[in-house]
């Protein structure tokens, strides 16, 4: 495989990662929008959540490796409604 093929594959991999990240952030935004309201608290708990970070290359083709994380925990977000004074 020549250097141009490697660059092409790297660019394709980066585009897929960016698309995947964009899809995740969009999905999370939609979930938060639907679940949160005024004066509300939402908790998302997870156990043995596996996050697989794919192999990456840094500047100059340096291998940055990959990672697999296992996470236990929860995310809590709370919304509050506040009255505001009308300007005038």
C-alpha positions in Angstrom: 0.0 0.0 0.0 1.5 3.4 -0.9 1.5 6.6 1.0 -1.5 8.1 -1.0 -3.6 5.0 -0.2 -2.8 5.5 3.5 -3.7 9.2 3.4 -7.0 8.3 1.7 -7.9 5.7 4.3 -6.9 8.1 7.1 -9.2 10.8 5.7 -12.0 8.4 5.3 -11.6 7.2 8.9 -11.5 10.8 10.2 -14.7 11.7 8.2 -16.5 8.7 9.7 -15.4 9.6 13.2 -16.6 13.2 12.7 -19.9 12.0 11.3 -20.3 9.6 14.3 -19.5 12.3 16.8 -21.9 14.7 15.1 -24.7 12.0 15.2 -24.0 11.3 18.9 -24.1 15.0 19.9 -27.3 15.6 17.9 -28.9 12.5 19.5 -27.9 13.6 23.0 -29.2 17.1 22.3 -32.6 15.7 21.2 -32.8 13.5 24.3 -32.0 16.4 26.6 -34.5 18.6 24.8 -37.3 16.0 25.2 -36.5 15.0 28.8 -35.9 18.4 30.4 -38.6 20.8 31.3 -38.9 23.6 33.7 -37.9 22.8 37.3 -36.9 19.3 36.5 -34.1 17.0 37.3 -33.1 14.1 35.1 -30.6 11.3 36.0 -29.1 8.8 33.6 -27.3 5.9 35.2 -25.1 3.4 33.5 -23.1 0.4 34.5 -20.3 -1.2 32.5 -20.6 1.4 29.7 -17.8 0.6 27.2 -16.4 3.4 25.2 -14.1 2.2 22.4 -11.7 4.9 21.1 -10.4 3.8 17.7 -6.7 3.9 16.8 -5.6 7.3 15.7 -2.6 8.9 14.0 -1.2 12.3 15.0 1.0 14.7 13.2 3.6 13.2 11.0 1.7 9.9 11.0 2.7 9.2 14.7 0.7 6.4 16.1 -1.4 7.6 19.0 -2.9 4.2 19.8 -6.4 3.3 20.9 -8.2 2.9 24.1 -11.2 1.1 25.6 -12.8 2.6 28.7 -15.4 1.0 31.0 -17.4 3.5 32.9 -19.8 3.2 35.8 -21.7 6.2 37.0 -24.5 8.6 36.3 -25.1 12.0 34.7 -27.5 14.4 36.4 -28.8 17.6 35.0 -31.3 20.0 36.5 -33.2 22.8 35.0 -34.8 25.7 36.8 -37.2 28.4 35.6 -36.7 31.9 36.8 -39.0 34.9 36.5 -37.5 37.8 34.8 -38.6 41.4 35.1 -39.9 43.0 32.0 -37.7 45.7 30.6 -39.3 49.1 30.5 
